[in-house]
């Protein structure tokens, strides 16, 4: 049995389908489709040098890696790699080969520090630590059973607040970009990022094939987007929120909870049966909102980082 690593071929639908399938098996609480996989590569910022790698064993796809430079970090030289192997094909060297290939590529691009995510399981953590990575902060995956679990009642919209959807900003999404950029600055992370490129945000976020403009809720105050909950769907029955936040001037008024609750109610009415979200384990206010809504932690991921020696 021989394992090789190669780049995902955009012209071969089987590659994107295989990548999405493996990621769904390894991370069932995240949304991936062949279309989203292809979009992420085709519309990645040139400075990210974003590539997808596949591990193949005798013609069978068994492992995946996302590799790139974190071009929107204020600290230069930050590289990122995320490796996941088919759960029934571990122990064959695919993960190690994907990591070494990714590290070599990022080093050649000038990366000084590498960042990755690892599921909080003994074998996964040992795999990272054996290769010189050190653990950082953690984040939870959370799941809500939309089909069988009651949601909190819809809250009354406060005076002076209007609830809209992202679809209402189709003609000019820049106000949502500005809100997304502001909330990102305060998102707990071991790796700082900044949204400064509006055109890149349009390609990577606004036009992403999984983003549901209709289910993304926006709380507007005095004509200004003040809070939002961004929703993605997989074309089936799975729904996920990828970012929920409030502009600094409007915090403490329950607007993020309001937006997310309304989005979940609309998702249930639209026929979605499973809801997923992510939460930094140290972000108490957002964790409290998710627990109030009824989400339950289903897995935990840990950030790991390694300095490259030159």
C-alpha positions in Angstrom: 0.0 0.0 0.0 1.5 3.3 -1.1 0.3 6.7 0.2 0.9 9.8 -1.9 0.0 13.5 -1.4 -1.1 15.7 -4.3 -3.1 18.9 -4.8 -6.8 18.8 -5.3 -7.7 19.1 -9.0 -10.5 21.6 -9.5 -11.3 20.1 -12.9 -12.0 16.7 -11.4 -15.4 16.7 -9.5 -14.4 13.5 -7.7 -11.6 15.4 -5.9 -13.9 18.0 -4.4 -16.5 15.3 -3.6 -13.8 13.2 -1.9 -12.5 16.1 0.1 -16.0 17.0 1.3 -16.9 13.4 2.1 -13.7 12.9 4.3 -14.3 16.2 6.1 -17.9 15.3 6.8 -16.8 12.0 8.3 -14.0 13.6 10.4 -15.9 16.7 11.3 -19.7 16.0 11.1 -20.4 19.3 13.0 -19.1 21.5 10.1 -20.7 22.1 6.7 -18.8 21.1 3.6 -20.0 20.5 0.1 -18.1 20.0 -3.2 -19.2 23.4 -4.3 -17.9 25.1 -1.2 -14.6 23.3 -1.5 -14.1 24.5 -5.0 -15.3 28.0 -4.2 -12.8 28.4 -1.4 -9.9 27.5 -3.7 -11.1 29.4 -6.8 -11.8 32.6 -4.8 -9.0 32.6 -2.3 -6.9 35.8 -2.0 -3.7 35.5 -4.0 -1.6 36.4 -1.0 -3.1 33.4 0.9 -1.5 30.9 -1.5 -4.4 28.7 -0.4 -4.3 25.1 -1.5 -6.1 21.9 -0.7 -4.1 18.7 -0.5 -5.3 15.1 -0.8 -3.7 11.9 0.5 -4.3 9.0 -1.8 -3.7 5.3 -1.2 -3.8 3.1 -4.2 -6.4 5.4 -5.9 -8.5 5.9 -2.8 -8.7 9.4 -1.2 -8.1 9.0 2.5 -6.8 12.3 3.9 -7.2 16.1 3.5 -5.3 19.3 4.3 -6.1 23.0 3.9 -2.8 24.9 3.6 -2.2 28.7 3.3 -0.8 31.9 4.6 -2.9 34.0 6.9 -2.7 37.1 4.6 -5.2 39.1 6.7 -3.2 38.8 9.9 -1.4 42.0 11.1 1.6 39.8 12.0 3.4 38.7 8.9 4.7 35.2 8.4 1.7 33.3 9.8 0.9 30.0 8.1 -2.1 27.7 8.5 -2.6 24.0 8.0 -5.6 21.9 8.9 -5.3 18.1 8.4 -8.0 15.5 8.8 -7.9 11.9 7.7 -10.8 9.5 7.0 -11.7 8.0 10.4 -11.4 4.5 9.1 -8.1 5.1 7.3 -5.9 6.4 10.1 -2.6 4.8 11.0 -1.4 4.5 7.4 0.9 7.6 7.4 -1.5 9.9 5.5 -1.6 12.5 8.3 2.1 12.6 8.7 2.7 12.9 5.0 0.1 15.7 4.7 1.7 17.6 7.6 5.2 17.4 6.2 4.1 18.4 2.7 2.2 21.4 4.1 5.0 22.5 6.3 7.5 22.3 3.4 5.2 24.5 1.3 4.5 27.0 4.0 8.2 27.3 4.8 9.0 28.0 1.2 6.5 30.8 1.3 8.3 32.4 4.2 6.1 31.2 7.1 7.6 31.9 10.5 4.9 30.3 12.6 2.4 27.6 11.8 -1.1 27.3 13.2 -3.5 24.3 13.2 -6.6 22.9 14.8 -6.7 19.5 16.5 -9.7 17.6 17.9 -9.4 17.4 21.7 -8.6 13.6 21.8 -5.5 12.0 23.2 -4.3 10.5 19.9 -4.9 13.8 18.0 -3.1 15.9 20.6 -0.2 13.5 20.7 0.1 13.6 16.9 0.5 17.4 17.0 2.8 17.5 20.0 5.1 14.8 18.6 5.7 17.2 15.6 6.7 20.1 17.9 3.3 21.9 18.1 2.2 23.4 21.4 -1.4 23.8 22.5 -3.2 27.1 22.8 -6.8 28.0 23.4 -9.8 25.7 22.7 -13.1 26.0 21.0 -16.3 24.0 21.2 -18.5 22.6 18.5 -22.2 22.8 19.5 -25.3 21.1 18.1 -29.0 21.8 18.3 -31.7 19.4 17.3 -34.0 21.6 15.4 -36.4 18.8 14.6 -37.1 17.7 18.2 -36.0 20.4 20.7 -38.1 23.5 21.5 -36.5 26.8 20.8 -36.9 29.8 23.2 -39.9 31.9 22.2 -39.3 34.7 19.8 -38.3 37.8 21.7 -40.1 41.1 21.2 -38.0 43.4 19.1 -37.0 46.4 21.2 -38.1 49.9 20.3 -35.8 51.5 17.8 -34.5 48.1 16.6 -35.4 46.6 13.2 -34.7 43.0 12.3 -33.7 42.4 8.7 -31.9 39.7 6.8 -28.7 39.9 4.7 -30.8 39.7 1.6 -32.0 43.2 2.4 -28.4 44.4 1.9 -28.0 42.8 -1.6 -27.6 46.1 -3.3 -24.9 47.3 -0.9 -23.4 44.8 1.5 -20.6 47.1 2.7 -22.4 47.9 6.0 -22.3 44.2 6.8 -18.6 44.0 5.8 -17.9 46.9 8.3 -19.9 45.1 11.0 -18.2 41.8 10.3 -14.7 43.5 10.3 -15.4 45.2 13.7 -16.6 42.1 15.5 -13.7 40.0 14.1 -11.3 42.3 16.0 -12.8 41.2 19.3 -13.2 37.5 18.5 -11.0 35.4 20.9 -8.2 33.8 19.1 -4.5 32.9 19.2 -4.1 34.4 15.8 -5.2 37.9 15.1 -6.9 38.7 11.8 -8.3 41.9 10.2 -10.8 42.3 7.4 -9.5 45.3 5.4 -10.1 44.2 1.8 -13.8 44.6 0.9 -13.4 42.9 -2.5 -11.8 39.9 -0.9 -14.6 39.7 1.7 -17.2 39.8 -1.1 -15.6 36.8 -2.8 -14.7 34.8 0.2 -17.7 35.6 2.5 -20.6 37.4 0.8 -20.7 35.2 -2.3 -19.8 32.0 -0.5 -22.1 29.2 -1.8 -23.1 28.1 1.7 -24.0 31.5 3.0 -27.8 32.0 3.3 -28.6 35.6 2.9 -32.3 34.8 3.8 -31.4 33.1 7.1 -28.7 35.5 8.2 -30.2 37.9 10.7 -29.3 41.5 11.1 -30.4 43.8 13.9 -30.5 47.4 12.7 -30.5 50.5 14.9 -31.0 53.9 13.4 -30.3 52.5 10.0 -27.0 51.0 11.0 -26.4 47.2 11.3 -25.7 46.7 15.0 -25.6 42.9 15.4 -25.8 39.9 13.2 -25.8 36.1 13.0 -24.4 34.7 9.8 -26.0 31.5 8.6 -24.8 28.8 6.2 -26.7 25.8 4.9 -25.5 22.7 3.0 -28.3 22.4 0.5 -29.9 19.7 2.6 -31.2 19.8 6.2 -28.1 21.1 8.0 -27.8 24.7 9.1 -24.8 26.4 10.8 -24.0 29.8 12.2 -20.4 30.8 11.5 -20.3 34.2 13.2 -22.5 36.1 15.6 -21.5 39.5 16.9 -22.4 43.0 18.0 -20.8 46.3 17.2 -19.1 47.7 20.3 -21.4 50.7 20.6 -24.5 48.4 20.9 -23.3 45.6 23.2 -25.1 44.7 26.4 -28.6 45.1 24.8 -29.2 41.5 23.8 -29.1 42.1 20.1 -26.9 39.1 19.2 -29.2 36.8 21.1 -32.2 38.4 19.3 -30.6 38.0 15.9 -29.6 34.4 16.4 -32.9 33.3 17.9 -34.8 34.7 15.0 -32.5 33.0 12.5 -33.0 29.7 14.2 -36.8 30.0 14.1 -36.7 30.8 10.4 -34.3 27.9 9.8 -36.8 25.5 11.6 -39.7 26.9 9.6 -37.7 26.3 6.4 -37.3 22.6 7.2 -33.7 22.4 8.6 -33.4 19.7 11.2 -29.8 20.2 12.6 -28.1 23.3 13.7 -24.4 23.7 14.4 -22.2 26.5 15.7 -18.8 27.1 17.2 -17.7 28.8 20.4 -14.4 29.8 21.8 -14.3 28.1 25.2 -13.3 31.3 26.9 -16.0 33.4 25.3 -18.5 33.3 28.2 -21.1 35.7 26.8 -21.5 33.8 23.5 -21.4 30.5 25.2 -24.2 31.7 27.5 -26.3 32.7 24.5 -25.8 29.3 22.8 -26.7 27.4 26.0 -29.8 29.6 26.4 -30.8 28.8 22.9 -30.4 25.0 23.7 -27.2 24.1 22.0 -25.1 21.3 23.5 -21.4 20.8 23.2 -20.7 17.9 20.9 -16.9 18.1 20.4 -13.9 20.4 21.3 -11.0 21.5 19.1 -7.7 22.9 20.3 -5.4 25.3 18.5 -1.7 24.3 18.2 1.2 26.3 16.9 4.8 25.7 16.0 7.6 28.1 15.3 9.6 27.3 12.2 13.4 27.2 12.8 15.4 28.9 10.1 
